Amino acid sequence: MGVFEEVAIEGHEQILFGYDQVSGLKAIIAIHSTALGPALGGTRFFPYESEEAALQDVLRLSKGMTSKAAAAGLDLGGGKAVIIGDPREDKSERLFRAYGRIVDSLQGRYITAEDVGTTPSDMDVVRRETKWALGNSVALGGSGDPSPVTARGLVAAAKAVAHKLWGDSELTGRRFAVQGVGKVGSAFAQLLAEARAEVIVSDAYESAVEAAVEKYGVKPVEPDEIHKVDCDFFSPCALGGILNADTIPELNCQAVVGSANNQLATEADAERLAERGILYAPDFVVNAGGLINVYDELHGYSRTRALHRVDAIYDATLEILKTADELGVNPNQAAIEVANRRIEMIGGLRKFRRNGDDRN
């Protein structure tokens, strides 16, 4: 399948390929939709096995950002970027400044931030070449690392799911199986431990598990066993595609609430979960805390305001679950319907231009 065919399948607006020979930068920026506003999405720095794999990932991730922003009620579209390489070896000032100039060439149609493999300090370097980079360090007036805020949103979503399932939003004594204790997963495990929940963790990196065990008193299991743990909540906080035809029959949980993007390998897997009686809280609804946090930077960052909106993920999750019941569909379908309705209703306002410089 050619590039244009792949882009056409999901209705993307624009794909930009960026290359800098000196630094070795190979970047792809995908703008899925600007119907509600400029496309905002993080930059993922990852050692993809091929350029085709990188393209498929950025197309999938950018589409998810459209739904995430719409479901969260933000005036943003959906976009994402990937840089092909090993973030432990390939980062350099030249690379991120070259990337910043590529971002700047889009004149605000795409706004970047950190993601897997990038940090606030990386965004500070990107910011030297463009104003369209968020998630900067606190020293530069940014919101800093969004991981703790994303984790806070997950807790709010888990409380909503607990209220739906058991009529009580209290998480004390609930058992969570957290897959992945990177930046978000570790912060989530900490908040759960502080809430006196029982937490079991795994990660591909043994050092990350050891750190979580030492800091938070959680229990470790092997990576290939975490999704099989008998628990109340299974929480995928690593890479996507974990919920699929092979793993769903092995789940032993009541609900799924996690931060990973694209947890469902296919949309059919949402129905597989429903058929098993497992309540799935859509990833793009529950992991929106980081996006909400950096979005606030566009208005002069206020942590109090940002956290207030992140805590509202509790209400957003309950509303999605209510809509699913009313429509007789699974929660993932309900969340997509809510997002699409907002894009359809609000996106049409774009035709009323304020002036010739109005790009949003």
C-alpha positions in Angstrom: 0.0 0.0 0.0 1.4 3.5 -0.9 1.7 6.4 1.4 -1.3 8.3 0.0 -3.5 5.2 0.3 -2.5 4.8 4.0 -3.2 8.5 4.7 -6.5 8.3 2.9 -7.8 5.4 5.0 -8.1 7.5 8.2 -8.7 10.9 6.6 -5.5 12.6 7.6 -5.1 16.2 6.5 -1.3 16.3 6.1 1.9 14.3 6.6 5.3 16.0 6.7 8.6 14.1 6.5 11.6 15.9 7.9 15.2 15.0 7.5 18.5 16.6 8.6 21.6 14.8 7.3 24.0 16.3 9.8 22.2 15.2 12.9 20.6 12.1 11.4 17.1 13.4 12.1 14.3 11.4 10.5 10.9 12.7 11.6 7.3 12.3 10.5 4.6 14.7 11.6 1.0 13.6 11.0 -1.9 16.1 11.2 -5.1 14.1 11.4 -7.6 16.9 12.0 -7.7 20.7 12.6 -11.5 20.9 12.7 -11.5 22.0 16.4 -8.2 23.8 16.4 -4.5 23.3 15.9 -3.3 19.8 16.0 -1.5 19.1 19.3 0.3 15.9 20.1 3.6 14.8 21.5 6.8 13.7 19.8 7.7 10.0 20.2 11.4 9.2 19.9 11.6 5.4 19.2 13.9 2.9 17.5 11.3 1.7 14.9 12.2 -1.4 13.0 11.4 0.3 9.7 10.2 3.6 8.3 7.0 1.9 7.4 6.4 1.0 11.0 7.1 4.6 12.1 4.5 5.9 9.6 1.9 3.4 10.7 2.4 4.4 14.3 2.2 8.2 13.7 -0.9 7.8 11.7 -2.6 5.7 14.4 -1.4 8.0 17.2 -2.5 11.2 15.5 -6.0 9.9 14.9 -6.2 9.0 18.5 -5.2 12.5 19.5 -8.2 13.9 17.5 -10.6 11.8 19.6 -8.7 12.5 22.8 -8.9 16.3 22.4 -12.6 16.2 21.2 -13.7 14.0 24.1 -11.9 16.2 26.6 -13.8 19.2 25.3 -10.6 21.0 24.2 -10.3 23.4 21.2 -7.6 21.3 19.6 -7.3 19.0 16.7 -5.2 15.8 16.5 -1.6 15.4 15.5 1.5 13.4 16.5 5.1 13.2 15.5 7.7 10.4 15.6 11.5 10.6 15.4 13.2 7.4 14.3 16.1 6.5 16.5 17.3 5.4 20.0 16.6 8.2 22.5 19.4 6.8 24.7 22.0 7.3 22.0 20.8 9.6 19.2 19.7 12.8 20.9 21.7 16.0 20.2 21.1 19.7 20.3 21.4 19.9 16.5 18.8 17.2 16.0 16.1 18.8 18.3 16.8 22.3 16.8 16.5 20.9 13.3 13.2 19.3 14.4 12.1 22.6 15.9 12.5 24.3 12.6 10.5 21.6 10.9 7.7 22.1 13.4 7.9 25.9 12.9 7.4 25.5 9.2 3.8 24.4 9.9 3.1 27.9 11.4 1.1 26.5 14.3 -1.0 24.0 12.5 0.9 21.4 14.6 2.0 22.0 18.2 4.3 19.5 19.7 5.1 18.3 23.3 6.9 15.5 24.9 6.0 11.8 24.6 7.7 8.4 24.9 11.5 9.0 24.5 11.4 12.8 24.9 11.5 15.1 28.0 10.7 18.7 29.0 14.4 19.5 28.5 14.2 18.2 24.9 11.2 20.5 24.4 13.2 23.4 25.7 15.7 22.8 22.9 12.9 22.5 20.3 11.5 25.8 21.7 14.7 27.6 20.7 13.5 27.3 17.1 9.7 27.5 17.4 7.1 28.8 19.8 4.9 25.8 18.9 6.4 23.5 21.5 4.8 22.9 24.9 5.6 20.8 28.0 8.6 22.9 28.6 10.5 23.0 31.9 9.1 24.9 34.8 12.2 27.2 34.7 11.1 28.4 31.2 7.5 28.9 32.4 6.2 25.6 31.2 4.2 22.9 32.9 7.1 20.5 33.3 6.8 16.7 33.2 3.1 15.8 32.4 3.5 12.2 33.7 2.3 12.9 37.3 -0.7 14.8 35.9 -1.6 12.0 33.5 -1.4 9.6 36.4 -3.7 11.8 38.4 -6.3 11.6 35.6 -6.0 7.8 35.6 -6.9 7.8 39.3 -9.9 10.0 38.6 -11.0 7.6 35.9 -10.5 4.5 38.1 -12.6 6.1 40.8 -15.4 6.7 38.2 -15.2 3.1 37.1 -15.3 1.9 40.7 -18.4 4.0 41.3 -20.0 2.4 38.2 -19.1 -1.2 39.1 -19.4 -1.1 42.9 -21.3 2.1 43.8 -18.3 3.4 45.7 -15.4 5.4 44.2 -13.0 4.4 47.0 -9.8 2.6 45.7 -8.6 1.4 49.1 -8.1 -2.4 49.0 -8.7 -2.6 45.2 -6.1 -4.6 43.3 -4.4 -3.1 40.3 -2.1 -4.9 37.8 0.0 -2.1 36.3 1.8 -3.0 33.1 4.7 -0.7 32.6 6.3 1.5 35.3 7.9 4.2 33.2 7.1 7.9 33.7 3.3 7.6 33.9 3.1 4.0 35.2 5.4 4.8 38.1 3.5 7.9 39.1 0.3 6.0 38.9 1.6 3.2 41.1 2.7 5.8 43.6 -0.8 7.4 43.7 -2.4 4.0 44.1 -0.1 3.0 46.9 -0.9 6.3 48.7 -4.6 5.5 48.3 -3.8 2.1 50.0 -4.7 0.1 46.9 -2.9 -3.2 46.3 -0.5 -2.8 43.4 1.2 -5.4 41.2 3.6 -4.2 38.5 5.7 -5.4 35.6 8.0 -3.8 33.1 10.4 -4.8 30.3 13.2 -3.1 32.3 13.9 -4.9 35.5 15.5 -1.7 37.0 12.1 0.1 36.7 10.4 -2.7 38.6 13.0 -2.7 41.3 12.7 1.0 41.7 8.9 0.8 42.0 9.1 -2.0 44.6 11.6 -0.1 46.7 9.8 3.3 46.5 6.1 2.3 46.8 6.1 -1.2 48.3 4.4 -2.8 45.2 4.7 -6.4 44.2 6.4 -7.5 41.0 5.5 -10.2 38.4 7.0 -11.2 35.1 6.0 -9.1 32.1 4.2 -12.0 30.3 2.1 -12.6 33.4 0.9 -9.2 34.3 -2.3 -9.3 32.2 -3.2 -12.6 33.7 -3.2 -11.4 37.3 -6.4 -11.8 39.3 -7.3 -8.2 40.0 -10.0 -5.5 40.0 -8.2 -3.3 37.4 -5.7 -4.1 34.7 -3.8 -1.0 33.8 -1.8 -1.0 30.5 0.8 1.8 30.9 3.3 0.8 28.3 3.0 0.6 24.5 -0.3 -0.1 22.6 -1.9 -3.2 21.2 -1.9 -5.2 24.5 -5.7 -5.8 24.3 -6.1 -8.3 21.5 -7.6 -11.7 20.5 -4.8 -13.5 22.3 -4.6 -11.6 25.6 -8.3 -10.7 26.2 -9.3 -14.4 26.9 -6.5 -14.5 29.5 -7.5 -11.4 31.4 -8.7 -11.9 35.0 -9.9 -8.4 35.8 -13.2 -6.5 36.3 -12.1 -3.4 34.4 -9.3 -1.9 32.2 -8.0 1.6 33.0 -4.6 2.5 31.7 -2.5 5.3 30.2 -1.1 3.5 27.1 -2.3 4.8 23.8 -4.1 2.5 21.3 -4.5 -0.3 23.9 -7.0 -2.0 21.5 -5.3 -3.9 18.7 -8.5 -3.5 16.7 -11.9 -1.9 17.4 -13.3 -5.4 17.5 -11.4 -6.0 20.7 -13.6 -3.5 22.5 -16.5 -5.8 21.8 -14.4 -8.8 22.9 -13.9 -7.1 26.3 -17.7 -6.4 26.6 -18.5 -10.0 25.8 -16.3 -11.1 28.7 -18.0 -8.6 31.0 -14.9 -6.5 31.4 -15.5 -2.8 31.7 -13.1 -0.9 29.4 -12.5 2.8 30.1 -11.4 4.1 26.7 -7.7 5.0 26.7 -8.1 8.4 24.9 -10.6 9.5 27.6 -8.7 8.4 30.7 -5.2 9.3 29.7 -6.0 12.9 28.6 -4.5 14.4 31.7 -1.2 15.2 30.0 -2.8 16.8 27.0 -5.1 18.9 29.3 -2.0 20.0 31.2 0.1 21.2 28.3 -3.0 22.7 26.6 -3.2 25.1 29.6 0.2 26.5 28.6 -1.5 28.1 25.6 -3.4 30.3 28.0 -0.6 31.2 30.4 -0.1 28.1 32.6 -2.0 27.8 35.8 -1.4 24.5 37.6 -4.6 25.0 39.7 -6.7 25.5 36.6 -5.1 22.6 34.8 -5.5 20.1 37.7 -9.2 21.2 38.1 -9.8 20.2 34.5 -7.8 16.9 34.9 -9.9 15.9 37.9 -13.0 16.4 35.7 -11.9 13.2 33.9 -13.9 11.5 36.6 -17.1 13.1 35.3 -16.1 12.6 31.6 -15.6 8.9 32.3 -18.9 8.5 34.0 -20.6 10.3 31.1 -19.0 8.0 28.6 -20.2 4.9 30.5 -23.7 6.4 30.8 -23.8 7.1 27.1 -22.7 3.5 26.4 -25.6 2.2 28.4 -28.1 4.6 26.7 -26.9 3.7 23.2 -26.5 0.0 24.0 -22.9 0.0 22.8 -19.5 -0.7 24.4 -17.7 2.3 26.0 -15.1 2.6 23.2 -17.9 3.1 20.7 -19.6 5.5 23.0 -16.5 7.6 23.4 -15.9 7.8 19.7 -19.5 8.8 19.2 -19.1 11.6 21.8 -15.9 12.8 20.1 -17.4 12.7 16.6 -20.5 14.6 17.7 -18.4 17.4 19.1 -16.2 17.6 15.9 -19.4 17.7 13.8 -21.1 20.3 15.9 -18.2 22.7 16.7 -16.0 22.0 13.7 -18.4 23.8 11.4 -17.7 27.1 13.1 -14.3 27.2 11.3 -16.1 28.5 8.2 -16.8 31.8 10.1 -13.4 33.3 9.7 -12.5 36.2 12.0 -9.9 37.6 9.7 -7.3 36.6 7.1 -4.9 35.4 9.7 -7.4 33.1 11.5 -5.9 29.7 11.1 -7.5 28.1 14.1 
